[in-house]
Amino acid sequence: MIGLHEAFAPSYARARVKFLEAAAIAGMAIRSYDHPLKGREGETLAMDVALDGPADAENLLIVSSACHGVEGFCGSGVQVFAAHDAAWREQARRAGVAVLYVHALNPHGFSHLRRVTHENVDLNRNFQDFSRPLPDNPAYGELHELLLPAQWPPTPENEHTLQAWIAGRGMPAFQVAVTQGQYQRPDGLFFGGQGPTWSNRTLREVLRSYGRRCRRLAWIDLHTGLGPSGVGERIFACRDDAQALARTRAWWGGGGQTPITSIYDGSSTSAKLTGMMWCAAYEECPQAEYTGIALEYGTVPVPEVVNALRGDHWLYLHPGADAGRQAAIRQRMLDAFYTDTDAWRRQIVAQARQALSQAVDGLAGMASSGG
């Protein structure tokens, strides 16, 4: 077991070193998928994969980080802590569960303190069938110019107009309009892309390489930015299927003590999204019974998260901004998605350890019952 400060890192480059060292010390099989671009510090970027257990295990648990790059500071810390946790690793081994750690699904965003990929795409909106017409989000079109004004910080007039829209439609409608995903504005917020990103294609290769032999597949995808500070919401991350929901509640619901929320019934802090990443589990591992959650840790209130994202996208459109403004925008992004305190990190790790243990018990229980 290691301490909190040893598991969490202040940069993508350090987080990657910590993860690779932890996996190597644990004797895991490691494979790296190099990104075509370099990081903010000129470092190599990669989606790193470490398998703890046999490649032909019938029960496979995926633990992934940095789907939304800057959220990787949290997710990477959880992965590093788990890789050093001998008791947890022994539990998985005894249960016959192999664990696949996917570190930095979006390494470019992680390194550059952005939520999106180098294509300016929200990876968790990018898993669409691009041969078919893409979803329309007309409400986002109404807001685009207000969200990304010509100057930053926004003028009082801009803020007044935006607040008037929210007052007229309501904050829930605003969150849906902004965050559910849009496919018409490549320079905008929550853009889902017009084709598969590098991270999309690479993750699919990982799933084909490691997930085609299992019979039961579980997935915990680590996120930050929604909900009360330090609280890990367990969001149902499967198709709208009653049996999958029942399994998810049985595994992670703690006998009903911990709610499993869903985008399908409106109980989640997340809006109902399109093009979600976990859809690839069904497509690339069709032989496996799939059960998954997004573990979403709260940081700051949603309006502050949205404003941090607005500033980040403004900077993307204005790369010549002065150094002081750039630094302030990046710091605001980091603060919106990672709370740099031991108290917050302690909450994160405790809830993650519980969710990991429950996933193993769930997979093992299904195996023993022949489910």
Residue pairs with C-beta under 8 A, 6 or more apart in sequence:
1 84
1 85
1 86
1 87
2 80
2 81
2 84
4 77
4 81
4 342
4 345
4 346
4 349
5 342
6 18
6 80
7 18
7 77
7 78
7 80
7 81
7 84
7 345
7 349
8 15
8 73
8 74
8 76
8 77
8 80
8 345
9 15
9 17
9 18
9 73
9 76
9 77
9 80
11 41
11 111
12 39
12 40
12 43
12 45
12 72
12 104
12 107
12 110
12 111
13 39
13 41
13 43
13 111
15 72
15 73
15 76
15 77
15 80
15 103
15 104
15 110
16 43
16 46
16 48
16 76
16 103
16 104
16 107
18 76
18 80
19 48
19 50
19 76
19 79
19 80
19 83
19 101
19 103
20 30
20 48
20 50
22 79
22 80
22 83
22 84
23 30
23 48
23 50
23 52
23 83
23 101
24 30
25 83
25 84
26 50
26 52
26 83
26 84
26 89
28 50
28 51
28 52
28 83
28 101
29 50
29 51
29 55
30 48
30 49
30 50
31 48
31 49
31 50
31 209
32 46
32 47
32 48
32 49
33 46
33 47
33 48
33 49
33 202
33 205
33 206
34 44
34 45
34 46
35 44
35 45
35 46
35 47
35 107
35 108
35 118
35 198
36 198
37 45
37 108
37 118
38 44
38 45
39 45
39 107
39 108
39 111
39 112
40 111
40 112
40 113
41 111
43 111
45 104
45 107
45 108
45 111
46 104
46 107
47 102
47 103
47 104
47 105
47 107
47 199
47 202
47 203
47 206
48 102
48 103
48 104
49 100
49 101
49 102
49 103
49 206
49 210
50 83
50 100
50 101
50 103
51 98
51 99
51 100
51 101
51 210
52 83
52 89
52 92
52 98
52 99
52 100
52 101
53 92
53 93
53 97
53 98
53 99
54 98
55 98
55 210
55 213
56 213
57 96
57 97
57 98
57 213
57 214
58 96
58 213
58 214
58 215
58 216
58 367
59 95
59 96
59 97
59 98
59 214
59 215
59 216
59 218
59 363
59 364
59 366
59 367
60 97
60 98
60 99
60 100
60 210
60 211
60 214
60 216
60 217
60 218
60 288
60 363
61 92
61 97
61 98
61 99
61 100
61 217
61 218
61 219
61 220
61 356
61 359
61 360
61 363
62 99
62 100
62 102
62 211
62 217
62 218
62 219
62 220
62 221
62 292
63 78
63 79
63 82
63 99
63 100
63 101
63 102
63 219
63 220
63 222
63 356
64 75
64 101
64 102
64 103
64 105
64 219
64 220
64 221
64 222
65 71
65 72
65 74
65 75
65 76
65 78
65 79
65 102
65 103
65 104
65 105
65 222
66 72
66 75
66 76
66 103
66 104
66 105
66 106
66 107
66 109
66 110
67 105
67 106
67 123
67 124
67 221
67 223
67 277
68 106
68 109
68 115
68 116
68 122
68 123
68 124
68 223
68 225
68 337
69 104
69 106
69 107
69 108
69 109
69 110
69 111
69 112
69 113
69 114
69 115
69 116
69 117
70 109
70 110
70 113
70 114
70 115
70 333
70 334
70 337
70 338
71 115
71 222
71 223
71 224
71 225
71 337
71 338
72 104
72 106
72 107
72 109
72 110
73 110
73 334
73 337
73 338
74 222
74 224
74 297
74 337
74 338
74 348
75 222
75 223
75 224
76 103
76 104
76 110
77 345
77 348
77 349
78 222
78 348
78 349
78 352
79 101
79 103
79 222
81 349
81 352
81 353
82 88
82 89
82 99
82 101
82 352
82 353
82 356
83 89
83 101
85 353
88 353
88 356
88 357
89 99
91 357
91 360
92 98
92 99
92 360
95 360
95 361
95 363
95 364
95 367
96 364
96 367
97 359
97 360
97 363
97 364
98 214
100 206
100 210
100 211
102 203
102 206
104 110
105 123
105 199
105 203
105 277
106 116
106 117
106 123
106 199
108 114
108 117
108 118
109 115
109 116
109 117
109 118
113 312
113 330
113 333
113 334
114 312
114 316
114 333
115 122
115 309
115 312
115 333
115 337
116 122
116 123
116 191
117 123
117 126
117 197
117 198
117 199
118 198
119 193
119 197
119 198
120 186
120 187
120 191
120 313
120 316
121 191
121 192
121 193
121 197
122 181
122 190
122 191
122 192
123 197
123 199
123 200
123 277
124 273
124 275
124 276
124 277
125 181
125 190
125 191
125 192
125 193
125 273
125 274
125 275
125 276
126 192
126 193
126 196
126 197
126 199
126 200
126 275
126 277
127 200
127 275
127 276
127 277
127 279
127 280
128 134
128 135
128 183
128 192
128 193
128 274
128 275
130 193
130 194
130 195
130 196
134 183
134 192
134 194
135 181
135 183
135 192
135 274
135 275
136 183
136 184
137 177
137 180
137 181
137 182
137 183
137 184
139 173
139 176
139 177
140 177
140 178
140 182
140 184
140 185
140 188
140 189
140 190
141 182
141 184
141 185
142 165
142 177
143 162
143 165
143 174
143 177
143 178
144 185
144 188
144 189
146 158
146 161
146 162
146 165
147 162
147 178
147 188
147 189
147 310
147 313
148 187
148 188
148 189
148 310
148 313
148 314
148 317
149 155
149 158
149 314
152 310
152 311
152 314
152 315
152 318
152 321
152 325
152 329
153 311
154 162
154 310
165 174
166 174
169 177
171 302
175 271
175 302
176 271
176 272
178 189
178 190
178 306
179 189
179 190
179 270
179 271
179 273
180 190
180 271
180 272
180 273
180 274
181 190
181 191
181 192
181 273
181 274
181 275
182 188
182 189
182 190
182 191
182 192
183 191
183 192
183 193
183 194
185 191
186 194
187 313
187 316
187 317
188 313
189 309
189 310
189 313
192 274
192 275
193 200
196 204
200 277
200 280
203 277
203 280
204 280
204 283
204 284
207 280
207 281
207 284
207 285
208 284
208 285
211 217
211 281
211 284
211 285
211 288
212 284
212 285
212 287
214 285
214 287
214 288
215 287
215 288
215 289
216 288
216 289
216 291
216 363
216 366
216 367
217 281
217 285
217 288
217 289
217 290
217 291
218 251
218 290
218 291
218 292
218 359
218 362
218 363
219 237
219 278
219 281
219 290
219 291
219 292
219 293
220 292
220 293
220 294
220 295
220 352
220 355
220 356
220 359
221 237
221 277
221 278
221 292
221 293
221 294
221 295
222 294
222 295
222 297
222 352
223 294
223 295
223 296
223 297
224 296
224 297
224 298
224 299
224 337
224 338
225 296
225 297
225 298
225 299
225 305
225 336
225 337
226 233
226 269
226 270
226 296
226 298
226 302
226 305
227 233
227 269
227 296
227 297
227 298
228 298
229 298
229 299
229 300
229 339
229 344
230 297
230 298
230 339
230 343
230 344
230 347
230 348
231 297
231 298
231 347
232 295
232 296
232 297
232 347
232 348
232 351
232 352
232 355
233 261
233 268
233 269
233 295
233 296
233 297
233 298
234 248
234 252
234 253
234 258
234 259
234 260
234 261
234 293
234 294
234 295
234 296
234 355
235 260
235 261
235 262
235 263
235 268
235 270
235 293
235 294
235 295
235 296
236 244
236 245
236 248
236 260
236 261
236 262
236 263
236 264
236 268
236 293
237 276
237 278
237 292
237 293
237 294
238 244
238 245
238 248
238 278
238 290
238 291
238 292
239 282
240 264
244 290
244 291
245 260
245 262
247 291
247 362
247 366
248 260
248 291
248 292
248 293
249 256
249 260
250 362
251 291
251 358
251 359
251 361
251 362
252 258
252 260
252 293
252 355
252 358
252 359
252 362
253 259
253 260
254 358
259 267
260 293
261 267
261 268
261 269
261 270
262 268
263 270
263 271
263 272
263 273
264 272
266 272
269 296
269 302
270 294
270 296
278 290
278 292
278 294
281 288
281 290
281 292
282 290
289 366
289 371
291 362
293 355
295 351
295 352
295 355
297 347
297 348
297 351
299 305
299 335
299 336
299 337
299 338
299 339
300 335
300 336
300 339
304 336
305 336
305 337
307 332
308 329
308 332
308 333
308 335
308 336
308 337
309 333
309 336
311 329
311 332
311 333
312 329
312 330
312 333
314 329
315 321
315 325
315 326
315 329
315 330
321 329
334 340
339 345
365 371
